[in-house]
Amino acid sequence: MPKTKSRPARPAPTERTSRRPRLHAAARDEPQSVVQAATQQARSSPVEQSAPQAPTTSVCTIPVTEPPVPTDPVNVWILGSSIIKHATVAASQRTGGTNLSIPNANIWWQGYSGMKLLDLVPKLKYLKGLKLQSPPHIIVVHCGANNVGKTRLDRLLTMVHDILSQCKTLFPKTKFVWSSTLPRITWRYSTNTKAMNQTRTRVDRQAIKTMVSLGGAYIKHPQIKISHTQLFHSDGTHLSKLGNDLFLNNLQGAIEHIMGVKTK
């Protein structure tokens, strides 16, 4: 019989090591009709480091069809809870003061301890009635975290949409900007920190969706995480000096971006 040559066995197939990255759920829900702007410092954001440092970056999005807000000067209202109240004090102690070193910006800070979503429209009506200055070109809203745990989630999501729509009706020519709520180490209405922060994220998602549909913009604060405890005050709710510095940098960068200010 003729001899046959034995062929070497083929190696077993191996599992591919590189796979297409999966998109995070939050990213899938992001509105697609926006353009993101971040400062050069975003590439070295402290979130990627072992300890956050100031200054950092801001992340702001606006509809791609929206032109910059005209200058000469720009009236900006920043309205919100005690986070804004404390940020006002921190801003007054920084170089550039409460106008955040933004050229042609006239920023009016309105922070109220314990402010909730239902307080937003009455406060705006009150401020509008004062007629202390021309109607604002920009209104930054930082509110909603004080509702988390107190108001049912389904009701809260409806409230966010309805209240922001009422705000736009009250100031139809104003660009509204949603400043994303901040995580907390300590929550007033629950000890389940994880659940509270998940609810907060869903509220932000709804607010962002509504704001973009109204021609507005939104700001994120990605550096502020509960794992970075040095960013928080000892009460676990408010920000430390470093945390306030990061928060103010984000607001400054966002307002500059919306105004079309070119930073060095």
C-alpha positions in Angstrom: 0.0 0.0 0.0 1.2 3.5 -0.8 2.1 5.6 2.2 0.0 8.7 3.0 1.3 11.8 4.6 -0.4 13.0 7.7 -1.3 16.7 7.7 -0.7 18.7 10.8 -3.9 19.5 12.7 -5.3 23.0 12.3 -5.0 25.2 15.4 -8.3 25.7 17.2 -9.9 29.0 16.5 -9.3 31.7 19.1 -11.7 34.3 20.3 -11.2 37.8 18.9 -9.6 40.1 21.4 -10.8 43.3 19.8 -14.5 43.9 19.7 -16.5 46.9 18.7 -17.1 49.0 21.8 -20.6 49.0 23.2 -22.3 52.3 23.5 -23.3 53.2 27.0 -27.0 53.5 27.6 -26.7 57.2 28.5 -24.8 57.8 25.2 -27.5 56.1 23.2 -30.1 58.4 24.7 -28.1 61.6 23.9 -29.8 63.9 21.3 -28.0 63.6 18.0 -28.6 67.2 16.8 -26.0 68.7 19.0 -22.3 69.6 18.7 -20.0 69.2 21.7 -17.4 71.7 22.7 -14.7 71.2 25.2 -11.7 73.2 26.1 -8.2 72.0 25.4 -8.0 71.0 29.1 -10.7 68.4 28.5 -8.1 66.1 27.1 -6.4 66.0 30.5 -9.6 66.0 32.5 -9.0 65.2 36.2 -11.5 62.4 36.0 -8.9 60.4 34.3 -6.4 61.1 37.0 -6.1 59.8 40.5 -7.2 63.1 42.1 -9.1 66.0 40.5 -7.4 69.3 40.1 -8.6 72.7 39.2 -9.0 74.2 36.7 -10.4 71.7 34.3 -13.0 71.7 31.5 -16.5 72.3 30.6 -18.8 70.3 28.4 -21.6 72.2 26.7 -23.8 71.3 23.8 -25.9 73.6 21.6 -28.0 72.8 18.5 -25.8 73.0 15.4 -28.2 75.5 13.7 -28.0 78.0 16.5 -25.7 81.0 16.0 -23.8 82.4 19.0 -25.6 84.7 21.3 -24.9 88.4 20.3 -22.7 90.4 22.6 -22.9 94.0 23.8 -23.4 93.0 26.6 -24.9 89.6 27.3 -27.3 89.4 30.3 -27.0 86.0 31.9 -29.1 84.7 34.8 -27.9 81.7 36.7 -30.8 80.4 38.8 -30.9 77.4 41.1 -30.6 75.7 44.4 -28.1 76.1 47.2 -25.4 74.8 44.8 -25.8 78.1 43.0 -26.0 80.0 46.2 -22.6 78.6 47.3 -21.1 79.0 43.8 -22.0 82.7 43.9 -19.9 83.2 47.0 -17.0 81.1 45.5 -17.2 83.2 42.3 -16.9 86.4 44.2 -13.6 85.3 45.7 -12.0 84.4 42.4 -10.2 86.5 39.8 -12.9 87.8 37.4 -15.5 87.8 40.1 -19.1 86.9 39.6 -18.9 87.6 35.8 -16.4 84.7 35.6 -13.9 86.8 33.6 -16.2 86.6 30.6 -15.9 89.7 28.3 -19.2 91.5 27.8 -21.1 89.2 30.2 -23.3 90.6 32.9 -24.1 87.6 35.2 -26.9 87.8 37.8 -26.8 84.9 40.3 -30.0 83.7 42.0 -29.4 80.8 44.4 -32.1 79.6 46.8 -31.6 77.0 49.5 -33.9 74.0 49.1 -35.2 75.2 45.7 -37.3 72.5 43.9 -38.6 72.3 40.3 -42.0 73.7 41.2 -40.3 76.9 42.5 -38.7 77.6 39.1 -41.5 79.3 37.2 -42.7 81.4 40.2 -39.1 82.6 40.7 -38.7 83.5 37.1 -42.0 85.4 37.1 -40.9 87.3 40.2 -37.5 88.2 38.7 -39.1 89.2 35.4 -41.5 91.5 37.3 -38.7 93.3 39.0 -37.6 94.8 35.6 -34.1 95.6 37.0 -32.5 94.9 33.7 -33.3 93.9 30.1 -34.6 90.4 29.5 -31.7 87.9 29.8 -30.1 86.5 26.7 -29.2 83.3 28.6 -30.7 81.6 31.6 -28.8 78.8 33.2 -30.9 76.5 35.4 -29.5 74.3 38.1 -32.4 72.6 39.9 -34.1 69.3 40.4 -31.8 67.3 42.8 -33.9 68.4 45.8 -36.9 66.6 44.2 -35.1 63.3 44.0 -36.5 60.9 46.5 -39.4 63.1 47.4 -41.3 63.1 44.1 -42.2 59.9 42.3 -40.0 59.3 39.2 -42.8 59.2 36.7 -44.2 62.4 38.1 -40.8 64.0 38.2 -40.0 63.3 34.5 -43.4 64.9 33.5 -42.7 67.9 35.7 -39.3 68.5 34.2 -40.8 68.6 30.7 -43.8 70.8 31.6 -41.9 73.3 33.8 -39.0 73.8 31.3 -41.6 74.4 28.6 -43.4 77.0 30.8 -40.0 78.7 31.3 -39.5 79.0 27.6 -43.0 80.4 27.1 -42.2 83.0 29.8 -38.9 84.1 28.1 -39.4 83.1 24.4 -36.3 84.9 23.1 -34.0 83.6 25.8 -31.6 80.7 25.4 -32.2 78.3 28.3 -29.3 76.1 29.5 -29.8 73.1 31.7 -26.9 72.6 34.2 -26.9 68.9 35.0 -27.6 68.0 38.6 -24.7 66.9 40.7 -24.2 63.5 42.4 -24.4 63.4 46.2 -22.8 61.2 48.8 -25.6 62.0 51.2 -29.3 62.3 50.2 -32.0 63.8 52.3 -34.8 61.3 51.5 -32.9 58.0 51.2 -29.8 56.2 52.3 -29.6 54.3 49.0 -27.1 56.5 47.3 -26.9 54.4 44.2 -30.6 54.5 43.6 -30.8 58.3 44.2 -28.0 59.0 41.7 -29.6 56.8 39.1 -32.9 58.7 39.5 -31.0 61.9 39.2 -29.4 60.8 36.0 -32.8 60.0 34.5 -34.1 63.4 35.4 -31.1 65.0 33.7 -31.8 62.9 30.6 -35.4 64.1 30.4 -34.3 67.7 31.0 -31.7 67.5 28.3 -34.1 66.1 25.8 -36.6 68.8 26.5 -34.1 71.6 26.5 -32.7 70.6 23.1 -36.2 70.4 21.7 -36.8 74.0 22.9 -33.6 75.2 21.2 -31.6 75.4 24.4 -28.4 73.9 25.5 -27.0 71.8 28.4 -23.9 71.5 30.6 -22.4 68.4 32.0 -20.1 68.1 35.0 -18.2 64.9 34.3 -15.4 65.5 36.7 -17.7 65.6 39.8 -18.1 62.1 41.0 -18.9 60.7 44.4 -15.7 58.6 44.3 -13.8 62.0 44.4 -14.8 62.8 48.0 -12.5 65.8 48.1 -14.9 67.6 45.8 -17.6 67.5 48.4 -18.3 69.4 51.6 -18.4 67.4 54.8 -22.2 67.3 54.5 -21.9 65.0 51.4 -24.3 67.2 49.5 -22.6 70.6 48.7 -19.3 71.2 47.1 -15.9 71.8 48.6 -13.7 74.7 47.5 -12.1 72.5 44.9 -15.5 71.2 43.8 -16.8 74.8 43.4 -13.8 75.7 41.3 -14.6 72.8 38.9 -18.3 73.7 38.8 -17.5 77.4 38.1 -15.0 76.5 35.4 -17.7 74.4 33.7 -20.2 77.3 33.8 -17.7 79.7 32.5 -16.6 77.5 29.6 -20.3 76.8 28.7 -21.3 80.5 28.7 -18.3 81.5 26.7 -19.1 78.8 24.2 -22.7 79.9 23.8 -21.6 83.5 23.4 -19.0 82.5 20.8 -16.2 83.9 22.9 -12.8 82.7 21.7 -10.6 81.6 24.5 -6.8 81.6 24.4 
